[in-house]
Each structure stands twice: as C-alpha cells, then as structure tokens.
Amino acid sequence: MILLISDLHLEEERPDISRAFLHFLATRARQAEALYILGDFFEVWIGDDAISPFQRTIAQALRQLGDNGTRIYLMHGNRDFLLGKAFCREAGCTLLGDPHEVQLAGEKVLLMHGDSLCTLDVGYMRMRRWLRNPLSLFILRHLPLATRRRLARKLRNESRAQTRLKASDIVDVTPAEVRRVMAAHGVRTLIHGHTHRPATHEWQIDGQAARRIVLGDWDKQGWALQIDENGFNQAPFEL
C-alpha cells in the first residue's frame, strides 16, 4: 500500500490538524510501504535553522514512522520551499524534486505540488520564478531570522488577499500546461495538490485514457490517496 497526501499546512494554530496527522502516522501510515507528502506540509517554513519545538515534534514522528519501515518522501510546496536537507535528515525522509517520476502500481506516474501548473496566474508565476532562483534561495536562507519571519508573514498575507480577489480559473491549473507536462514526461497519470480541489479528472490522450488526481487539503477534513491492489482511491476522513 502507498499513501499520498498534500496541503496539511501544519502550524501550531491548528492543533486539530496536527493531532490528526500524528494519529495518521501512528495508525494508517504504519501499514504503508511508502508515504508521499506533496508539498505545503507546513503552513510556513523559514529555514531549517529556525525549527520550532512544534516542528521538531513532527520531524520526530516522521522518524519513528520511517524506523518502523515506511519510506517517506517529501516535496516542496509554495509555503515550505525552504525545507532543506537538515530537516529531512532529522525526519528520516527523502526530498523529491518537482516534478518527480515514480513507478506506482506498475505504472509511471508524475508527482507534482501543482503550483507550477497555474500558468494563468501571471503574478504568482513571476514571484515563483524569483523565489525559486538559486541566488534568491541563497539570499533568503542567509537573511536574519527576524527578517525571514517578517517576509514570510508579508508573503502569506498578500497571497491570501490576492487569492480571494482572483477568478477561480486563475488560481486553478491550466489544462494546456497539464497536457504539455504530461506529454513531456510520457505519463498517463498525474498526481498533485496545491489547488485544494480534490477530484479525479479523466480524458483521452491520443486515444489512451489519462487522468489527473488532485489531492485534497487538510482543513475541515483530511484526505489521503491510497494505492493498492484495488487501484487508486482517494477518500476524506474526519480530523
């Protein structure tokens, strides 16, 4: 069994989500061969050097799961793209690139966070290119902690305000970009998060079935995609 989750946005202000995730690790995830976390695991991450006691508790819980035999894979999201190797060492997880190709249930599948697919959101894409530039990342990681905290608050508040003002199709993925990326990687299944719109979208590519599975966010309920002998099945559960 393989489990995939995304967009937990873990923070101390949402202890209900944190408790649900720790319970998930101690129960269902212990039965899995692998757990994939496809970005926005934390609501904000300003650097591995600023890890809080709350975040360390999460890392230790992941380490315990890994020690139990479950492989753990983590991908950057737009909120926690500064997660680094130090956290992954402490948590016992492997950091994946975005996008990432993997064999799941005998099929090549493409995993993404999903924000890079929202190409109609020109302002966000411009900011994303700047933030993910290696030079920008170097500068950000070496800013004083207080400066990083102020910048993170500013970016988060601006993101929330702008998202409310944008049309729904602007903050969703661009269909043409989805097809382009899937064709470039030669896959028929794409799994991503980011949009908080859990669904399975199916269509045809050159006469062959294709699908895009959107992982749900953890807010009023949790979501997990389970891959086993019964196929790919995503379902919500109570927090």
PyRosetta script that sets phi, psi and omega in degrees:
from pyrosetta import init, pose_from_sequence

init()
pose = pose_from_sequence("MILLISDLHLEEERPDISRAFLHFLATRARQAEALYILGDFFEVWIGDDAISPFQRTIAQALRQLGDNGTRIYLMHGNRDFLLGKAFCREAGCTLLGDPHEVQLAGEKVLLMHGDSLCTLDVGYMRMRRWLRNPLSLFILRHLPLATRRRLARKLRNESRAQTRLKASDIVDVTPAEVRRVMAAHGVRTLIHGHTHRPATHEWQIDGQAARRIVLGDWDKQGWALQIDENGFNQAPFEL")
pose.set_psi(1, 135.9)
pose.set_omega(1, 176.5)
pose.set_phi(2, -118.6)
pose.set_psi(2, 139.0)
pose.set_omega(2, 177.7)
pose.set_phi(3, -119.9)
pose.set_psi(3, 139.5)
pose.set_omega(3, 176.3)
pose.set_phi(4, -129.7)
pose.set_psi(4, 132.3)
pose.set_omega(4, 179.5)
pose.set_phi(5, -137.5)
pose.set_psi(5, 165.0)
pose.set_omega(5, -178.8)
pose.set_phi(6, -161.0)
pose.set_psi(6, 159.2)
pose.set_omega(6, 169.0)
pose.set_phi(7, 57.2)
pose.set_psi(7, 51.8)
pose.set_omega(7, 173.5)
pose.set_phi(8, -79.7)
pose.set_psi(8, -30.4)
pose.set_omega(8, -179.8)
pose.set_phi(9, 52.3)
pose.set_psi(9, 49.3)
pose.set_omega(9, -176.6)
pose.set_phi(10, -61.9)
pose.set_psi(10, 133.6)
pose.set_omega(10, 176.2)
pose.set_phi(11, -159.4)
pose.set_psi(11, 156.6)
pose.set_omega(11, -177.3)
pose.set_phi(12, -62.5)
pose.set_psi(12, -26.5)
pose.set_omega(12, -178.4)
pose.set_phi(13, -71.6)
pose.set_psi(13, -10.7)
pose.set_omega(13, 177.6)
pose.set_phi(14, -122.5)
pose.set_psi(14, 70.2)
pose.set_omega(14, -178.8)
pose.set_phi(15, -63.5)
pose.set_psi(15, -22.9)
pose.set_omega(15, 178.6)
pose.set_phi(16, -64.8)
pose.set_psi(16, -40.8)
pose.set_omega(16, 179.1)
pose.set_phi(17, -70.2)
pose.set_psi(17, -41.0)
pose.set_omega(17, 179.3)
pose.set_phi(18, -62.0)
pose.set_psi(18, -44.8)
pose.set_omega(18, 178.5)
pose.set_phi(19, -62.4)
pose.set_psi(19, -41.9)
pose.set_omega(19, -179.8)
pose.set_phi(20, -64.0)
pose.set_psi(20, -39.5)
pose.set_omega(20, -179.7)
pose.set_phi(21, -68.1)
pose.set_psi(21, -42.7)
pose.set_omega(21, 178.6)
pose.set_phi(22, -62.9)
pose.set_psi(22, -37.6)
pose.set_omega(22, 175.9)
pose.set_phi(23, -66.0)
pose.set_psi(23, -40.8)
pose.set_omega(23, 177.8)
pose.set_phi(24, -59.2)
pose.set_psi(24, -43.2)
pose.set_omega(24, 179.0)
pose.set_phi(25, -65.8)
pose.set_psi(25, -38.0)
pose.set_omega(25, -175.4)
pose.set_phi(26, -79.6)
pose.set_psi(26, -12.9)
pose.set_omega(26, -176.1)
pose.set_phi(27, -121.8)
pose.set_psi(27, -86.1)
pose.set_omega(27, -172.2)
pose.set_phi(28, -61.9)
pose.set_psi(28, -42.7)
pose.set_omega(28, -176.0)
pose.set_phi(29, -67.1)
pose.set_psi(29, -23.9)
pose.set_omega(29, 179.6)
pose.set_phi(30, -68.0)
pose.set_psi(30, -17.3)
pose.set_omega(30, 178.7)
pose.set_phi(31, -90.6)
pose.set_psi(31, -5.0)
pose.set_omega(31, -173.6)
pose.set_phi(32, -92.0)
pose.set_psi(32, 147.4)
pose.set_omega(32, 172.3)
pose.set_phi(33, -71.3)
pose.set_psi(33, -37.5)
pose.set_omega(33, -177.3)
pose.set_phi(34, -149.8)
pose.set_psi(34, 148.9)
pose.set_omega(34, 175.2)
pose.set_phi(35, -123.7)
pose.set_psi(35, 124.8)
pose.set_omega(35, 177.3)
pose.set_phi(36, -109.6)
pose.set_psi(36, 128.0)
pose.set_omega(36, 177.4)
pose.set_phi(37, -114.9)
pose.set_psi(37, 109.2)
pose.set_omega(37, -168.7)
pose.set_phi(38, -96.9)
pose.set_psi(38, 53.4)
pose.set_omega(38, 169.5)
pose.set_phi(39, 94.5)
pose.set_psi(39, 160.6)
pose.set_omega(39, -174.6)
pose.set_phi(40, 50.3)
pose.set_psi(40, 42.2)
pose.set_omega(40, 175.5)
pose.set_phi(41, -64.8)
pose.set_psi(41, -44.3)
pose.set_omega(41, 175.0)
pose.set_phi(42, -108.2)
pose.set_psi(42, 149.7)
pose.set_omega(42, 177.7)
pose.set_phi(43, -63.1)
pose.set_psi(43, -36.1)
pose.set_omega(43, 177.3)
pose.set_phi(44, -153.8)
pose.set_psi(44, 146.3)
pose.set_omega(44, 176.5)
pose.set_phi(45, -143.7)
pose.set_psi(45, 116.2)
pose.set_omega(45, -175.2)
pose.set_phi(46, -102.3)
pose.set_psi(46, 3.2)
pose.set_omega(46, 177.8)
pose.set_phi(47, 143.2)
pose.set_psi(47, 148.2)
pose.set_omega(47, -180.0)
pose.set_phi(48, -64.6)
pose.set_psi(48, -22.9)
pose.set_omega(48, 179.8)
pose.set_phi(49, -77.2)
pose.set_psi(49, -5.8)
pose.set_omega(49, -177.7)
pose.set_phi(50, -114.6)
pose.set_psi(50, 20.9)
pose.set_omega(50, -177.2)
pose.set_phi(51, -60.1)
pose.set_psi(51, 134.8)
pose.set_omega(51, -177.6)
pose.set_phi(52, -96.1)
pose.set_psi(52, 165.4)
pose.set_omega(52, 175.8)
pose.set_phi(53, -56.5)
pose.set_psi(53, -37.6)
pose.set_omega(53, 177.6)
pose.set_phi(54, -61.9)
pose.set_psi(54, -48.1)
pose.set_omega(54, -179.4)
pose.set_phi(55, -66.2)
pose.set_psi(55, -33.7)
pose.set_omega(55, 177.6)
pose.set_phi(56, -66.6)
pose.set_psi(56, -34.3)
pose.set_omega(56, 176.5)
pose.set_phi(57, -61.9)
pose.set_psi(57, -41.3)
pose.set_omega(57, 178.0)
pose.set_phi(58, -64.2)
pose.set_psi(58, -44.0)
pose.set_omega(58, 179.5)
pose.set_phi(59, -60.4)
pose.set_psi(59, -42.4)
pose.set_omega(59, -179.2)
pose.set_phi(60, -66.2)
pose.set_psi(60, -36.3)
pose.set_omega(60, 177.8)
pose.set_phi(61, -66.6)
pose.set_psi(61, -39.0)
pose.set_omega(61, 176.0)
pose.set_phi(62, -64.4)
pose.set_psi(62, -42.1)
pose.set_omega(62, 178.7)
pose.set_phi(63, -59.3)
pose.set_psi(63, -42.0)
pose.set_omega(63, 178.6)
pose.set_phi(64, -62.9)
pose.set_psi(64, -38.9)
pose.set_omega(64, 177.3)
pose.set_phi(65, -64.3)
pose.set_psi(65, -44.4)
pose.set_omega(65, 178.8)
pose.set_phi(66, -63.1)
pose.set_psi(66, -39.4)
pose.set_omega(66, 178.6)
pose.set_phi(67, -65.2)
pose.set_psi(67, -23.5)
pose.set_omega(67, 178.3)
pose.set_phi(68, -79.8)
pose.set_psi(68, -11.0)
pose.set_omega(68, 175.5)
pose.set_phi(69, 118.0)
pose.set_psi(69, -5.2)
pose.set_omega(69, 178.5)
pose.set_phi(70, -85.5)
pose.set_psi(70, 125.8)
pose.set_omega(70, 175.7)
pose.set_phi(71, -75.9)
pose.set_psi(71, 136.5)
pose.set_omega(71, -176.1)
pose.set_phi(72, -121.1)
pose.set_psi(72, 128.8)
pose.set_omega(72, -179.8)
pose.set_phi(73, -124.1)
pose.set_psi(73, 138.2)
pose.set_omega(73, -175.5)
pose.set_phi(74, -129.1)
pose.set_psi(74, 137.5)
pose.set_omega(74, 178.4)
pose.set_phi(75, -122.0)
pose.set_psi(75, 145.1)
pose.set_omega(75, 176.8)
pose.set_phi(76, -66.2)
pose.set_psi(76, 146.6)
pose.set_omega(76, 168.7)
pose.set_phi(77, -113.9)
pose.set_psi(77, -172.8)
pose.set_omega(77, 178.9)
pose.set_phi(78, -79.1)
pose.set_psi(78, -14.2)
pose.set_omega(78, 179.0)
pose.set_phi(79, -97.2)
pose.set_psi(79, -22.7)
pose.set_omega(79, -173.6)
pose.set_phi(80, -129.8)
pose.set_psi(80, 38.0)
pose.set_omega(80, -176.2)
pose.set_phi(81, -71.8)
pose.set_psi(81, -7.2)
pose.set_omega(81, 176.4)
pose.set_phi(82, -91.7)
pose.set_psi(82, 1.7)
pose.set_omega(82, 172.7)
pose.set_phi(83, -56.5)
pose.set_psi(83, 133.2)
pose.set_omega(83, -174.2)
pose.set_phi(84, -127.7)
pose.set_psi(84, -168.6)
pose.set_omega(84, -174.5)
pose.set_phi(85, -67.2)
pose.set_psi(85, -31.6)
pose.set_omega(85, -178.4)
pose.set_phi(86, -64.1)
pose.set_psi(86, -44.0)
pose.set_omega(86, 176.9)
pose.set_phi(87, -62.9)
pose.set_psi(87, -44.2)
pose.set_omega(87, -177.7)
pose.set_phi(88, -62.8)
pose.set_psi(88, -37.5)
pose.set_omega(88, 176.5)
pose.set_phi(89, -63.3)
pose.set_psi(89, -44.1)
pose.set_omega(89, -178.7)
pose.set_phi(90, -66.8)
pose.set_psi(90, -36.9)
pose.set_omega(90, -176.9)
pose.set_phi(91, -87.4)
pose.set_psi(91, -10.5)
pose.set_omega(91, -179.7)
pose.set_phi(92, 69.8)
pose.set_psi(92, 35.0)
pose.set_omega(92, -178.3)
pose.set_phi(93, -122.2)
pose.set_psi(93, 163.9)
pose.set_omega(93, 179.8)
pose.set_phi(94, -106.1)
pose.set_psi(94, 128.9)
pose.set_omega(94, 179.5)
pose.set_phi(95, -85.3)
pose.set_psi(95, 125.3)
pose.set_omega(95, -179.0)
pose.set_phi(96, -99.0)
pose.set_psi(96, 151.5)
pose.set_omega(96, 170.4)
pose.set_phi(97, -77.0)
pose.set_psi(97, 165.9)
pose.set_omega(97, 179.0)
pose.set_phi(98, -128.1)
pose.set_psi(98, 112.3)
pose.set_omega(98, 7.4)
pose.set_phi(99, -83.3)
pose.set_psi(99, 168.8)
pose.set_omega(99, -179.3)
pose.set_phi(100, -140.1)
pose.set_psi(100, 127.2)
pose.set_omega(100, 177.2)
pose.set_phi(101, -90.6)
pose.set_psi(101, 138.0)
pose.set_omega(101, -179.3)
pose.set_phi(102, -149.2)
pose.set_psi(102, 151.4)
pose.set_omega(102, 174.3)
pose.set_phi(103, -89.3)
pose.set_psi(103, 118.6)
pose.set_omega(103, 178.0)
pose.set_phi(104, -129.7)
pose.set_psi(104, 124.2)
pose.set_omega(104, -179.7)
pose.set_phi(105, 55.0)
pose.set_psi(105, 38.7)
pose.set_omega(105, 177.7)
pose.set_phi(106, 75.9)
pose.set_psi(106, 12.6)
pose.set_omega(106, -177.4)
pose.set_phi(107, -127.6)
pose.set_psi(107, 141.2)
pose.set_omega(107, 173.7)
pose.set_phi(108, -75.4)
pose.set_psi(108, 122.7)
pose.set_omega(108, -176.3)
pose.set_phi(109, -123.5)
pose.set_psi(109, 143.8)
pose.set_omega(109, 177.2)
pose.set_phi(110, -102.0)
pose.set_psi(110, 126.5)
pose.set_omega(110, 178.0)
pose.set_phi(111, -107.7)
pose.set_psi(111, 135.4)
pose.set_omega(111, 177.2)
pose.set_phi(112, -144.5)
pose.set_psi(112, 160.0)
pose.set_omega(112, 168.2)
pose.set_phi(113, -71.8)
pose.set_psi(113, -47.1)
pose.set_omega(113, 174.8)
pose.set_phi(114, 120.9)
pose.set_psi(114, -18.3)
pose.set_omega(114, -176.7)
pose.set_phi(115, -67.4)
pose.set_psi(115, -29.7)
pose.set_omega(115, -179.8)
pose.set_phi(116, -70.9)
pose.set_psi(116, -10.7)
pose.set_omega(116, 178.2)
pose.set_phi(117, -85.9)
pose.set_psi(117, -10.0)
pose.set_omega(117, -175.6)
pose.set_phi(118, -90.3)
pose.set_psi(118, 61.8)
pose.set_omega(118, -170.5)
pose.set_phi(119, -72.4)
pose.set_psi(119, -16.8)
pose.set_omega(119, 177.4)
pose.set_phi(120, -73.0)
pose.set_psi(120, -18.4)
pose.set_omega(120, 177.4)
pose.set_phi(121, -85.1)
pose.set_psi(121, 79.3)
pose.set_omega(121, -170.9)
pose.set_phi(122, -60.9)
pose.set_psi(122, -41.4)
pose.set_omega(122, -179.1)
pose.set_phi(123, -62.9)
pose.set_psi(123, -43.9)
pose.set_omega(123, 179.7)
pose.set_phi(124, -65.9)
pose.set_psi(124, -43.0)
pose.set_omega(124, -178.6)
pose.set_phi(125, -62.3)
pose.set_psi(125, -36.1)
pose.set_omega(125, 177.1)
pose.set_phi(126, -64.7)
pose.set_psi(126, -45.4)
pose.set_omega(126, 179.6)
pose.set_phi(127, -65.6)
pose.set_psi(127, -38.3)
pose.set_omega(127, -179.9)
pose.set_phi(128, -62.1)
pose.set_psi(128, -43.8)
pose.set_omega(128, 179.2)
pose.set_phi(129, -60.5)
pose.set_psi(129, -39.1)
pose.set_omega(129, -179.9)
pose.set_phi(130, -68.9)
pose.set_psi(130, -46.3)
pose.set_omega(130, -176.6)
pose.set_phi(131, -66.8)
pose.set_psi(131, -32.2)
pose.set_omega(131, -177.3)
pose.set_phi(132, -90.3)
pose.set_psi(132, -2.4)
pose.set_omega(132, 176.2)
pose.set_phi(133, -63.8)
pose.set_psi(133, 133.5)
pose.set_omega(133, -177.5)
pose.set_phi(134, -53.7)
pose.set_psi(134, -37.6)
pose.set_omega(134, 179.0)
pose.set_phi(135, -67.0)
pose.set_psi(135, -42.2)
pose.set_omega(135, 178.3)
pose.set_phi(136, -62.8)
pose.set_psi(136, -42.1)
pose.set_omega(136, 179.3)
pose.set_phi(137, -61.8)
pose.set_psi(137, -41.3)
pose.set_omega(137, 178.3)
pose.set_phi(138, -61.3)
pose.set_psi(138, -45.3)
pose.set_omega(138, -179.3)
pose.set_phi(139, -64.2)
pose.set_psi(139, -46.7)
pose.set_omega(139, -178.5)
pose.set_phi(140, -58.6)
pose.set_psi(140, -44.0)
pose.set_omega(140, -176.8)
pose.set_phi(141, -67.5)
pose.set_psi(141, -19.8)
pose.set_omega(141, -177.5)
pose.set_phi(142, -105.9)
pose.set_psi(142, 6.0)
pose.set_omega(142, 172.9)
pose.set_phi(143, -73.0)
pose.set_psi(143, 153.0)
pose.set_omega(143, 174.7)
pose.set_phi(144, -57.8)
pose.set_psi(144, 149.5)
pose.set_omega(144, -177.3)
pose.set_phi(145, -57.3)
pose.set_psi(145, -42.5)
pose.set_omega(145, -178.6)
pose.set_phi(146, -61.4)
pose.set_psi(146, -39.0)
pose.set_omega(146, 178.7)
pose.set_phi(147, -66.3)
pose.set_psi(147, -42.6)
pose.set_omega(147, 178.6)
pose.set_phi(148, -62.5)
pose.set_psi(148, -38.7)
pose.set_omega(148, 179.4)
pose.set_phi(149, -65.0)
pose.set_psi(149, -43.9)
pose.set_omega(149, 178.7)
pose.set_phi(150, -63.0)
pose.set_psi(150, -43.1)
pose.set_omega(150, -179.8)
pose.set_phi(151, -64.5)
pose.set_psi(151, -40.3)
pose.set_omega(151, 179.8)
pose.set_phi(152, -64.1)
pose.set_psi(152, -42.9)
pose.set_omega(152, 178.1)
pose.set_phi(153, -62.1)
pose.set_psi(153, -43.3)
pose.set_omega(153, -179.0)
pose.set_phi(154, -62.5)
pose.set_psi(154, -47.6)
pose.set_omega(154, -179.0)
pose.set_phi(155, -64.2)
pose.set_psi(155, -39.9)
pose.set_omega(155, -179.6)
pose.set_phi(156, -66.2)
pose.set_psi(156, -44.9)
pose.set_omega(156, -179.8)
pose.set_phi(157, -64.7)
pose.set_psi(157, -41.2)
pose.set_omega(157, 179.0)
pose.set_phi(158, -65.8)
pose.set_psi(158, -39.8)
pose.set_omega(158, 179.8)
pose.set_phi(159, -62.3)
pose.set_psi(159, -44.8)
pose.set_omega(159, 179.9)
pose.set_phi(160, -63.5)
pose.set_psi(160, -43.4)
pose.set_omega(160, -178.4)
pose.set_phi(161, -65.9)
pose.set_psi(161, -43.2)
pose.set_omega(161, -178.1)
pose.set_phi(162, -69.4)
pose.set_psi(162, -37.5)
pose.set_omega(162, -179.7)
pose.set_phi(163, -61.4)
pose.set_psi(163, -38.2)
pose.set_omega(163, 179.4)
pose.set_phi(164, -64.7)
pose.set_psi(164, -28.7)
pose.set_omega(164, -175.7)
pose.set_phi(165, -89.6)
pose.set_psi(165, -15.9)
pose.set_omega(165, -174.5)
pose.set_phi(166, -87.3)
pose.set_psi(166, 147.5)
pose.set_omega(166, 175.6)
pose.set_phi(167, -63.6)
pose.set_psi(167, 151.8)
pose.set_omega(167, -174.5)
pose.set_phi(168, -61.0)
pose.set_psi(168, -33.2)
pose.set_omega(168, -179.1)
pose.set_phi(169, -74.8)
pose.set_psi(169, -20.1)
pose.set_omega(169, 178.2)
pose.set_phi(170, -71.9)
pose.set_psi(170, -38.7)
pose.set_omega(170, -176.7)
pose.set_phi(171, -93.4)
pose.set_psi(171, 5.5)
pose.set_omega(171, 173.4)
pose.set_phi(172, -100.8)
pose.set_psi(172, 171.7)
pose.set_omega(172, -179.6)
pose.set_phi(173, -69.3)
pose.set_psi(173, 155.0)
pose.set_omega(173, 176.6)
pose.set_phi(174, -91.8)
pose.set_psi(174, 117.8)
pose.set_omega(174, -176.5)
pose.set_phi(175, -53.0)
pose.set_psi(175, -40.8)
pose.set_omega(175, -179.0)
pose.set_phi(176, -64.0)
pose.set_psi(176, -36.3)
pose.set_omega(176, 178.7)
pose.set_phi(177, -69.9)
pose.set_psi(177, -37.8)
pose.set_omega(177, 176.1)
pose.set_phi(178, -57.8)
pose.set_psi(178, -49.3)
pose.set_omega(178, -179.5)
pose.set_phi(179, -63.7)
pose.set_psi(179, -39.4)
pose.set_omega(179, -179.6)
pose.set_phi(180, -63.5)
pose.set_psi(180, -47.1)
pose.set_omega(180, -177.8)
pose.set_phi(181, -65.8)
pose.set_psi(181, -43.8)
pose.set_omega(181, 179.5)
pose.set_phi(182, -63.3)
pose.set_psi(182, -40.7)
pose.set_omega(182, 178.6)
pose.set_phi(183, -65.4)
pose.set_psi(183, -40.2)
pose.set_omega(183, -179.1)
pose.set_phi(184, -62.9)
pose.set_psi(184, -32.2)
pose.set_omega(184, -179.0)
pose.set_phi(185, -97.6)
pose.set_psi(185, -4.7)
pose.set_omega(185, 178.2)
pose.set_phi(186, 64.0)
pose.set_psi(186, 42.5)
pose.set_omega(186, -179.1)
pose.set_phi(187, -118.5)
pose.set_psi(187, 159.1)
pose.set_omega(187, 175.8)
pose.set_phi(188, -112.4)
pose.set_psi(188, -5.3)
pose.set_omega(188, 177.5)
pose.set_phi(189, -132.2)
pose.set_psi(189, 127.8)
pose.set_omega(189, 175.7)
pose.set_phi(190, -120.8)
pose.set_psi(190, 133.1)
pose.set_omega(190, 176.7)
pose.set_phi(191, -122.8)
pose.set_psi(191, 127.8)
pose.set_omega(191, 179.3)
pose.set_phi(192, -151.1)
pose.set_psi(192, 170.4)
pose.set_omega(192, 175.7)
pose.set_phi(193, -118.6)
pose.set_psi(193, -133.5)
pose.set_omega(193, 172.0)
pose.set_phi(194, 78.2)
pose.set_psi(194, -47.2)
pose.set_omega(194, -170.9)
pose.set_phi(195, -81.8)
pose.set_psi(195, -13.1)
pose.set_omega(195, -178.6)
pose.set_phi(196, 61.0)
pose.set_psi(196, 34.0)
pose.set_omega(196, -179.1)
pose.set_phi(197, -128.7)
pose.set_psi(197, 71.3)
pose.set_omega(197, -174.7)
pose.set_phi(198, -58.1)
pose.set_psi(198, 129.5)
pose.set_omega(198, -178.7)
pose.set_phi(199, -175.6)
pose.set_psi(199, 165.7)
pose.set_omega(199, 170.0)
pose.set_phi(200, -119.9)
pose.set_psi(200, 118.0)
pose.set_omega(200, -179.5)
pose.set_phi(201, -102.9)
pose.set_psi(201, 126.4)
pose.set_omega(201, -177.5)
pose.set_phi(202, -120.4)
pose.set_psi(202, 142.8)
pose.set_omega(202, 177.8)
pose.set_phi(203, -159.5)
pose.set_psi(203, -172.5)
pose.set_omega(203, -178.9)
pose.set_phi(204, -114.9)
pose.set_psi(204, 137.7)
pose.set_omega(204, 171.8)
pose.set_phi(205, -123.5)
pose.set_psi(205, 112.6)
pose.set_omega(205, -178.9)
pose.set_phi(206, 53.0)
pose.set_psi(206, 40.8)
pose.set_omega(206, 177.4)
pose.set_phi(207, 80.5)
pose.set_psi(207, 2.2)
pose.set_omega(207, 178.8)
pose.set_phi(208, -111.5)
pose.set_psi(208, 144.9)
pose.set_omega(208, -179.0)
pose.set_phi(209, -66.7)
pose.set_psi(209, 136.3)
pose.set_omega(209, 176.4)
pose.set_phi(210, -132.8)
pose.set_psi(210, 155.6)
pose.set_omega(210, -179.7)
pose.set_phi(211, -149.9)
pose.set_psi(211, 149.5)
pose.set_omega(211, 175.1)
pose.set_phi(212, -123.7)
pose.set_psi(212, 114.9)
pose.set_omega(212, -179.0)
pose.set_phi(213, -100.9)
pose.set_psi(213, 118.9)
pose.set_omega(213, -179.7)
pose.set_phi(214, -99.9)
pose.set_psi(214, 120.5)
pose.set_omega(214, -179.8)
pose.set_phi(215, -75.9)
pose.set_psi(215, 144.6)
pose.set_omega(215, 178.8)
pose.set_phi(216, -82.7)
pose.set_psi(216, 155.0)
pose.set_omega(216, 176.6)
pose.set_phi(217, -88.9)
pose.set_psi(217, 159.0)
pose.set_omega(217, 177.4)
pose.set_phi(218, -96.1)
pose.set_psi(218, 110.9)
pose.set_omega(218, 178.6)
pose.set_phi(219, -145.7)
pose.set_psi(219, -86.1)
pose.set_omega(219, 175.9)
pose.set_phi(220, -79.9)
pose.set_psi(220, -19.3)
pose.set_omega(220, 175.3)
pose.set_phi(221, -152.6)
pose.set_psi(221, 166.4)
pose.set_omega(221, 176.9)
pose.set_phi(222, -99.3)
pose.set_psi(222, 160.8)
pose.set_omega(222, 178.2)
pose.set_phi(223, -136.0)
pose.set_psi(223, 143.0)
pose.set_omega(223, 173.9)
pose.set_phi(224, -146.7)
pose.set_psi(224, 136.9)
pose.set_omega(224, 173.2)
pose.set_phi(225, -96.2)
pose.set_psi(225, 124.2)
pose.set_omega(225, 179.8)
pose.set_phi(226, -111.0)
pose.set_psi(226, 130.2)
pose.set_omega(226, 177.9)
pose.set_phi(227, -116.1)
pose.set_psi(227, 118.8)
pose.set_omega(227, -179.7)
pose.set_phi(228, -150.9)
pose.set_psi(228, -160.5)
pose.set_omega(228, -177.3)
pose.set_phi(229, -64.4)
pose.set_psi(229, -15.6)
pose.set_omega(229, 178.2)
pose.set_phi(230, -91.7)
pose.set_psi(230, 1.9)
pose.set_omega(230, 178.3)
pose.set_phi(231, 104.6)
pose.set_psi(231, -152.7)
pose.set_omega(231, -178.3)
pose.set_phi(232, -103.3)
pose.set_psi(232, 114.4)
pose.set_omega(232, -176.8)
pose.set_phi(233, -135.5)
pose.set_psi(233, 121.5)
pose.set_omega(233, 177.3)
pose.set_phi(234, -108.8)
pose.set_psi(234, 136.4)
pose.set_omega(234, -179.7)
pose.set_phi(235, -148.1)
pose.set_psi(235, 148.7)
pose.set_omega(235, 176.4)
pose.set_phi(236, -84.1)
pose.set_psi(236, 164.3)
pose.set_omega(236, 175.0)
pose.set_phi(237, -150.6)
pose.set_psi(237, 156.6)
pose.set_omega(237, -177.3)
pose.set_phi(238, -69.9)
pose.set_psi(238, 140.9)
pose.set_omega(238, 175.3)
pose.set_phi(239, -81.0)
pose.dump_pdb("model.pdb")
